[in-house]
Amino acid sequence: MRKLSSFILFIVLIHNATFANEIDSLLNQLDSLMKSRPQLQVAKENELKGMKVLLKEAKGKPEQIYYITTQIIQDYIPYTFDSALYYINQNLLLSKNVNNIKMLSETRLLLTKILSSSGQYKEALDVIEDIKRSTLSGDMLKQYYSSFLTVYSELGYYSIVKEKKQKYDKLYQCYADSLVQILDPESEGYLVLKEKRYRDSRQMDACMEINTKRLSKCHIGDRTYSLVTFERSLNYEIMGKPELQKKFLILSAMSDIKACIMDNASLTSLAKLLYKQKDIDRPHEYIQFAFGDAVFFNSRLRFIAISNILPVINQAYQAKTDSQKAKLHDLLIIISILSVTVLLGMIFIYRQKQKLTIARTDLELVNQQLKELNGYLNSSNDMLQTVNNELAESNHVKELYIGNFISICSNYIDKLDKFRKFVNTHITTHNLNELFEYTKSKSLIEAELKEFYENFDNTFLSIYPNFVEKFNALLIEDERILLKKGELLTIELRIFALIRLGITDSSNIAGLLRYSVNTIYNYRVKIKNKAIVPREDFEKFVKKIGVFNNKSAV
């Protein structure tokens, strides 16, 4: 029996040590992610810039402007309150100008969402109560109920007046019942409501089962993952498991940082928990980081939450800093004495090496001048080589296209002459019905269009034979374009082939390929979203694809 007890104790100790190592590893990963925030934020800003470029290109097209602006709003909602509110107001104005009730209602629901998430509950209720319930259906009705749920849930949580809290909880329950009736039982919204009910009633086993199911459907770096792991930490807090609570707060905070979610709560909660566990340095760093996010996002709700713990942690950190400064003062006195001794020795050594340093300086100056001269020569050679390659490619393109153009013109002259004779014969013989049927059919145009595509594909690939291979290399492996048997280029490849030839305007491309401008625009956006390079630089990389081996070619 004693051996069994010892073995069990050994297993428990091993498990605790392993779990402690896992927590330390996660904390180190979180610290590393916090340091990489500037790079992640730059990537986020570049993504938003790309969307704004698309928005500028969509001038005069209300539906397209609305769609792109809505995407920008969705990106800004967890990122910065003021920018999200600005674009929401733009969509509100657009919806009113075009008198589109659906667009107006959708935008008001988004406005309600961001107002409630920032603690402006009265304003959120004012907006949503202006929406006519009878005009909503489908997803918009779900968003409508969800908006009320969010507001009354937050009001019930933060209210300190018992009667008000009971009122808000009752209203929350009413809207939750209405929402459950129209949600898919497997949807995220349904599972969120179900998990909250189990948590509120302290049915923690059922609550954790739902949370595990939700967690299996998302990945770190998603907004959903940040929320699910945060709620899992709440479950563990209720269950009295602080170490597991800490683990999932760390994972939630890591996901927030990866997704550039500035409207977050995980890092603040983690700082509180670590402070309770007598840690000082990390809570101070985390609460300062969370405060910076709140300032950037401009969230009144987050300011209130952080203000309750920030002074306490700062005071503890300052006390620790003062103690360290006192120790440092004593060490500095000892180090000063040693430094004087070392300084005298260094002066002697310095004088001995002074002459050698002067000689080395002269030699380095000569070497530097030689390096600069070599660099200048190499740069000149590279520039000359680049110009030669560009001229060679330009001549190659001109020769092929001029030859092909002359051949096509000659063929079209022959076709026009044959068509003239055909029409003349039918007019002469008064066979007008057959002539009418022939000219009414689209087969002639379709055949000519097919021949045009074939001529274009053959000519282009004769100039850039490795275009398809190099183009696919710019795309995610699973999203690369596979050509069918006998196919030279797809519509997507032809669009970017024209871009490679310098034709970048969507309306010009649409005219050449006989597609609508919207179709061309959608193809361009779809391909850019599959790129492994930054989407705003994708077309620059396409323009560098060439047959000549210059340094800038892909």
C-alpha positions in Angstrom: 0.0 0.0 0.0 2.9 2.3 0.9 4.5 1.6 -2.5 1.3 2.4 -4.3 0.9 5.7 -2.5 4.5 6.7 -3.3 4.0 5.8 -6.9 0.8 7.9 -7.1 2.6 10.8 -5.4 5.5 10.5 -7.9 3.1 10.6 -10.9 1.3 13.7 -9.4 4.7 15.5 -9.0 5.7 14.6 -12.5 2.4 15.9 -13.9 2.6 19.2 -11.9 6.2 19.8 -13.1 5.2 19.1 -16.7 2.2 21.4 -16.5 4.4 24.2 -14.8 6.8 23.9 -17.7 3.9 24.2 -20.2 2.7 27.4 -18.5 6.2 28.8 -18.5 6.6 28.0 -22.2 3.3 29.7 -23.0 4.2 32.8 -21.0 7.5 33.0 -23.0 5.6 32.7 -26.3 3.2 35.4 -25.1 6.2 37.7 -24.3 7.7 37.1 -27.7 4.4 37.8 -29.4 4.1 41.1 -27.5 7.5 42.1 -28.8 6.4 41.3 -32.4 3.2 43.5 -32.1 4.7 46.4 -34.2 5.3 44.0 -37.2 1.8 42.4 -36.8 0.3 45.9 -36.6 2.1 47.0 -39.8 0.7 43.9 -41.5 -2.8 44.8 -40.3 -2.5 48.4 -41.5 -1.2 47.2 -44.9 -4.3 44.9 -45.2 -6.6 47.8 -44.3 -4.7 50.0 -46.8 -5.4 47.4 -49.5 -9.1 47.5 -48.7 -9.1 51.3 -48.9 -7.4 51.2 -52.3 -10.2 48.9 -53.5 -12.7 51.4 -52.0 -11.2 54.2 -54.0 -11.4 52.1 -57.2 -15.1 51.5 -56.7 -16.2 55.1 -57.1 -19.7 55.5 -58.5 -20.8 52.0 -57.6 -23.0 52.2 -54.4 -23.4 48.5 -53.8 -19.7 47.8 -54.3 -18.7 50.8 -52.1 -21.1 49.5 -49.4 -19.7 46.0 -49.6 -16.1 47.0 -49.4 -16.8 49.6 -46.6 -18.6 46.8 -44.6 -15.5 44.6 -44.9 -13.4 47.5 -43.6 -15.8 48.1 -40.7 -15.5 44.4 -39.8 -11.7 44.7 -39.7 -11.8 47.9 -37.7 -14.4 46.8 -35.1 -11.9 44.9 -32.9 -9.0 47.2 -33.9 -10.0 50.8 -33.3 -13.3 52.3 -32.3 -13.0 55.7 -34.0 -12.1 54.3 -37.4 -14.9 51.7 -37.3 -17.4 54.4 -36.3 -16.2 56.7 -39.1 -16.8 54.0 -41.8 -20.1 53.0 -40.2 -21.2 56.6 -40.6 -20.1 56.5 -44.2 -22.3 53.5 -44.9 -25.2 55.1 -43.0 -25.0 58.1 -45.3 -24.7 55.9 -48.4 -27.6 53.8 -47.4 -29.8 56.8 -46.8 -28.7 58.4 -50.1 -29.7 55.3 -52.2 -32.7 54.7 -49.9 -31.8 51.1 -49.3 -33.6 49.9 -46.1 -31.6 46.6 -45.9 -28.2 48.3 -46.1 -29.4 50.9 -43.5 -30.6 48.2 -41.1 -27.4 46.1 -41.5 -25.2 49.2 -40.8 -27.3 50.2 -37.7 -26.8 46.6 -36.4 -23.0 47.0 -36.8 -23.2 50.4 -35.0 -25.1 48.8 -32.1 -22.4 46.1 -31.9 -19.5 48.5 -31.6 -21.3 50.9 -29.2 -22.2 48.0 -26.8 -18.7 46.6 -27.0 -17.3 49.9 -25.9 -19.7 50.3 -23.0 -22.1 52.9 -24.6 -25.2 50.9 -23.9 -27.7 53.7 -23.9 -26.5 54.9 -27.3 -26.6 51.2 -28.6 -30.2 50.8 -27.4 -31.2 54.1 -29.1 -29.8 52.9 -32.4 -31.3 49.4 -32.4 -34.8 50.6 -31.2 -34.9 52.7 -34.4 -34.8 49.5 -36.5 -38.2 48.1 -37.4 -38.4 44.4 -36.4 -41.0 43.7 -39.1 -38.5 44.5 -41.8 -35.9 41.9 -40.7 -35.5 38.3 -41.6 -32.8 35.6 -41.7 -29.3 36.6 -40.6 -30.4 40.2 -39.9 -33.0 39.0 -37.5 -30.4 36.9 -35.7 -28.1 40.0 -35.5 -31.0 42.0 -34.2 -31.7 39.7 -31.3 -27.9 39.2 -30.7 -27.5 43.0 -30.4 -30.1 43.1 -27.6 -28.5 40.1 -26.0 -25.1 41.8 -25.9 -26.4 45.0 -24.4 -28.6 43.5 -21.7 -25.9 40.9 -20.9 -23.4 43.6 -20.3 -25.9 45.8 -18.4 -26.8 42.9 -16.2 -23.2 42.1 -15.5 -22.1 45.6 -14.6 -25.2 46.9 -12.9 -24.8 47.3 -9.1 -28.6 48.0 -8.5 -30.3 44.7 -7.7 -33.7 45.7 -9.3 -32.0 46.9 -12.5 -29.9 43.8 -12.7 -32.9 41.6 -12.4 -34.7 43.7 -15.1 -31.7 43.4 -17.5 -31.3 39.6 -16.8 -35.0 39.1 -17.6 -34.8 41.1 -20.8 -31.6 39.1 -21.8 -33.5 35.8 -21.2 -36.4 37.0 -23.4 -34.2 37.8 -26.3 -32.1 34.6 -25.7 -35.3 32.5 -26.0 -36.3 34.3 -29.2 -32.8 33.9 -30.7 -32.6 30.2 -29.8 -35.7 29.4 -31.8 -34.2 30.7 -35.1 -30.6 29.5 -34.7 -29.1 26.3 -36.0 -28.3 24.0 -33.0 -24.9 23.5 -34.4 -24.1 27.1 -35.0 -21.6 29.1 -32.9 -24.4 31.5 -31.7 -26.5 28.7 -30.4 -23.6 27.0 -28.7 -22.6 30.4 -27.0 -26.1 30.8 -25.5 -26.2 27.2 -24.4 -22.8 27.4 -22.7 -23.7 30.6 -20.9 -26.9 29.0 -19.6 -24.9 26.0 -18.2 -22.3 28.4 -16.7 -24.9 30.6 -15.1 -26.6 27.6 -13.6 -23.2 26.1 -12.6 -23.7 23.0 -14.6 -19.9 23.0 -15.3 -19.5 19.5 -16.9 -22.1 20.3 -19.6 -20.6 23.8 -19.9 -17.1 22.5 -20.6 -18.5 19.9 -23.1 -20.0 22.7 -25.1 -16.8 24.9 -24.8 -14.7 21.9 -26.0 -16.9 21.5 -29.0 -16.6 25.2 -29.9 -12.8 25.2 -29.4 -12.5 22.3 -31.9 -13.9 24.5 -34.6 -11.5 27.4 -34.4 -7.8 28.1 -34.4 -5.4 30.5 -32.6 -5.3 33.9 -34.3 -9.1 33.9 -34.9 -11.4 36.3 -33.0 -13.6 33.3 -32.2 -10.7 31.4 -30.7 -9.8 34.4 -28.4 -13.4 34.5 -27.1 -13.8 30.7 -26.6 -10.5 30.4 -24.7 -11.4 33.4 -22.6 -14.8 31.9 -21.7 -13.0 28.6 -20.9 -10.8 30.5 -18.4 -14.0 31.8 -16.8 -15.3 28.2 -16.5 -12.0 27.1 -14.8 -12.2 30.1 -12.5 -15.7 29.0 -11.4 -14.4 25.4 -11.0 -11.5 26.7 -8.8 -8.7 25.7 -11.1 -6.4 28.8 -11.3 -3.6 27.1 -13.3 -5.9 26.0 -16.1 -7.6 29.4 -15.9 -4.1 30.9 -16.4 -3.3 28.6 -19.4 -6.4 29.6 -21.4 -6.0 33.3 -20.5 -2.5 33.1 -22.0 -3.9 31.3 -25.1 -6.6 33.9 -25.5 -4.2 36.8 -25.1 -1.8 35.2 -27.7 -4.7 34.9 -30.1 -5.7 38.6 -29.5 -2.2 39.8 -30.3 -1.9 37.6 -33.4 -5.2 38.9 -34.7 -4.4 42.5 -33.8 -7.5 42.6 -31.5 -7.1 45.8 -29.5 -10.5 45.5 -27.8 -9.5 42.7 -25.5 -9.9 41.6 -21.9 -7.6 38.5 -21.6 -4.3 40.3 -20.9 -5.9 42.4 -18.2 -7.4 39.3 -16.5 -4.1 37.5 -16.8 -2.3 40.4 -15.1 -4.8 40.3 -12.2 -4.4 36.5 -11.8 -0.6 36.7 -11.9 -0.6 39.6 -9.4 -2.7 37.5 -7.0 0.0 34.7 -7.3 2.6 37.2 -6.1 4.2 37.9 -9.5 5.1 41.5 -10.1 7.1 42.0 -13.3 4.9 40.3 -15.8 1.6 41.8 -14.4 3.1 45.2 -14.7 4.2 44.6 -18.3 0.9 43.0 -19.2 -1.3 45.7 -17.7 0.8 48.5 -19.4 0.4 46.6 -22.7 -3.4 46.2 -22.2 -3.6 49.9 -21.3 -1.9 50.8 -24.5 -4.4 48.7 -26.5 -7.3 50.4 -24.7 -5.8 53.8 -25.6 -5.4 52.8 -29.2 -8.9 51.3 -29.5 -10.4 54.1 -27.4 -12.7 51.9 -25.3 -14.4 53.5 -22.3 -15.3 50.0 -21.0 -11.6 48.8 -21.1 -10.4 51.9 -19.4 -12.7 51.3 -16.5 -11.7 47.6 -16.2 -8.0 48.5 -16.3 -8.2 51.5 -13.9 -9.3 49.1 -11.1 -6.0 47.1 -11.1 -3.5 49.4 -12.8 -2.6 51.6 -9.8 -2.3 48.5 -7.5 0.1 46.7 -9.8 2.1 49.9 -10.5 2.4 50.6 -6.8 3.7 47.0 -6.2 6.1 47.3 -9.1 7.4 50.7 -7.9 8.0 49.3 -4.4 10.0 46.4 -6.0 11.9 48.9 -8.2 12.8 51.0 -5.2 14.2 48.0 -3.3 16.2 47.0 -6.4 17.5 50.6 -6.7 18.8 50.5 -3.1 20.7 47.3 -3.8 22.0 48.7 -7.0 23.3 51.8 -5.2 25.5 49.6 -3.0 26.7 47.6 -5.9 27.5 50.8 -7.8 29.9 52.0 -5.1 31.8 48.7 -5.3 31.8 48.8 -9.0 33.1 52.4 -9.0 36.1 51.4 -7.0 36.9 48.5 -9.3 36.3 50.7 -12.3 38.9 53.2 -11.2 41.5 50.4 -10.9 40.5 49.0 -14.3 40.6 52.5 -15.8 44.2 53.1 -14.8 45.2 49.8 -16.4 43.2 50.7 -19.6 45.0 54.0 -19.8 48.4 52.2 -19.9 47.2 49.7 -22.5 45.6 52.5 -24.5 48.8 54.4 -24.8 50.6 51.2 -26.0 48.1 50.6 -28.7 47.6 54.2 -29.8 50.3 54.0 -32.5 48.9 50.7 -33.8 45.4 52.2 -34.0 46.6 55.1 -36.1 48.2 52.7 -38.6 45.1 50.6 -38.7 42.9 53.6 -39.3 45.0 54.7 -42.3 44.8 51.2 -43.7 41.0 51.0 -43.2 40.6 54.3 -44.9 42.3 53.1 -48.0 40.3 49.8 -47.9 37.1 51.7 -47.6 37.9 53.9 -50.6 38.6 50.7 -52.6 35.3 49.2 -51.5 33.4 52.3 -52.4 35.0 52.3 -55.9 34.2 48.6 -56.4 30.6 49.2 -55.2 30.2 52.1 -57.6 31.5 49.9 -60.5 29.3 47.0 -59.6 26.3 49.2 -59.3 27.0 50.7 -62.7 27.3 47.2 -64.2 24.1 46.1 -62.7 22.2 49.1 -64.0 23.7 48.6 -67.5 22.7 44.9 -67.4 19.2 45.8 -66.3 18.7 48.3 -69.1 20.1 45.8 -71.7 17.7 43.2 -70.5 14.7 45.5 -70.5 15.6 46.6 -74.1 16.0 43.1 -75.2 12.7 42.0 -73.8 10.9 45.1 -75.2 12.3 44.3 -78.7 11.3 40.7 -78.3 7.7 41.7 -77.4 7.5 44.2 -80.2 8.8 41.7 -82.9 6.4 39.0 -81.9 3.4 41.2 -81.5 4.1 43.1 -84.8 4.4 39.8 -86.7 1.3 38.4 -85.1 -0.6 41.7 -85.7 0.3 41.7 -89.4 -0.7 38.0 -89.7 -4.1 38.6 -87.9 -4.8 41.7 -90.0 -4.1 39.7 -93.2 -6.4 36.8 -92.0 -9.1 39.3 -91.2 -8.8 40.9 -94.7 -9.3 37.4 -96.2 -12.2 36.7 -93.9 -13.9 40.0 -94.7 -13.4 39.3 -98.5 -15.0 35.8 -98.1 -17.8 37.3 -96.1 -18.3 40.0 -98.8 -18.5 37.3 -101.5 -20.9 35.2 -99.3 -23.2 38.2 -98.7 -23.0 39.3 -102.4 -23.9 35.7 -103.6 -26.9 35.5 -101.3 -28.2 38.9 -102.2 -27.7 38.2 -105.9 -29.7 34.9 -105.6 -32.2 36.6 -103.3 -31.5 34.0 -100.6 -32.1 36.6 -97.8 -33.6 34.2 -95.3 -30.4 32.1 -95.1 -28.3 35.3 -95.0 -30.5 36.6 -92.1 -30.1 33.4 -90.2 -26.4 33.3 -90.7 -25.9 36.9 -89.5 -28.3 36.5 -86.6 -26.3 33.6 -85.1 -23.6 34.3 -82.5 -21.5 31.4 -83.6 -19.5 33.7 -85.9 -18.6 36.0 -83.0 -17.9 33.1 -80.7 -15.6 31.4 -83.2 -13.8 34.7 -83.7 -13.6 35.3 -79.9 -12.2 31.8 -79.4 -9.6 32.3 -82.2 -8.7 35.7 -80.6 -8.1 34.0 -77.2 -6.0 31.3 -78.9 -4.0 33.9 -80.8 -3.5 35.9 -77.6 -2.6 32.8 -75.5 -0.1 31.5 -78.1 1.5 34.9 -78.7 1.8 35.7 -75.0 3.2 32.3 -74.1 5.7 32.5 -76.9 7.0 35.7 -75.2 6.7 34.4 -71.6 6.7 30.6 -71.8 7.1 30.2 -68.1 4.4 32.6 -67.1 1.9 30.0 -65.8 4.6 28.3 -63.7 5.9 31.6 -62.2 2.4 33.0 -61.7 1.4 29.9 -59.7 4.6 30.3 -57.6 3.1 33.5 -56.3 -0.1 31.7 -55.0 -0.8 29.5 -52.1 -0.1 25.9 -53.1 -3.7 24.7 -52.6 -5.0 27.7 -54.6 -2.8 27.4 -57.7 -4.4 27.3 -61.2 -4.5 23.9 -62.9 -5.0 24.0 -66.7 -7.3 21.6 -68.4 -6.1 19.4 -71.3 -5.5 21.6 -74.4 -6.0 24.8 -72.4 -3.3 27.4 -72.6 -4.6 30.2 -70.3 -7.7 30.6 -68.1 -9.6 33.8 -67.8 -7.7 34.7 -64.5 -4.3 34.0 -66.3 -5.4 36.2 -69.3 -6.3 39.1 -67.0 -2.9 39.0 -65.3 -1.2 38.4 -68.7 -2.6 41.8 -69.8 -1.4 43.3 -66.6 2.0 41.9 -67.3 1.8 43.7 -70.7 1.1 46.9 -68.9 -2.7 47.0 -69.3 -3.8 47.5 -65.6 -7.2 49.3 -65.9 -10.1 46.9 -65.2 -12.3 48.6 -67.8 -9.7 48.2 -70.5 -9.1 44.6 -69.6 -12.9 44.0 -69.6 -13.2 45.5 -73.1 -10.4 43.4 -74.5 -11.6 40.1 -73.0 -15.3 40.9 -73.5 -16.3 40.6 -69.8 -18.0 43.0 -67.4 -15.8 45.3 -65.3 -17.2 43.8 -62.1 -16.2 40.3 -63.3 -12.6 41.5 -64.0 -12.5 43.3 -60.6 -13.8 40.2 -58.7 -11.2 37.9 -60.5 -8.4 40.3 -59.5 -9.5 40.5 -55.9 -10.0 36.7 -55.7 -6.5 36.0 -57.0 -4.9 38.6 -54.7 -6.5 37.0 -51.7 -4.7 33.7 -52.6 -1.3 35.3 -52.9 1.7 34.3 -50.7 3.2 37.7 -51.2 1.6 40.9 -49.8 -1.7 41.4 -51.8 -1.0 45.1 -52.5 2.4 44.1 -54.1 1.0 41.1 -56.0 0.6 42.9 -59.4 4.2 44.3 -59.1 5.5 40.7 -58.8 3.4 39.7 -61.8 4.9 42.5 -63.9 8.4 41.1 -63.1 7.7 37.7 -64.6 9.8 37.5 -67.8 11.9 35.2 -70.0 15.0 37.3 -69.6 17.4 36.5 -66.7 17.6 39.9 -65.2 18.0 40.4 -61.4 14.5 41.8 -61.0 12.7 39.0 -62.8 10.6 36.5 -60.9 
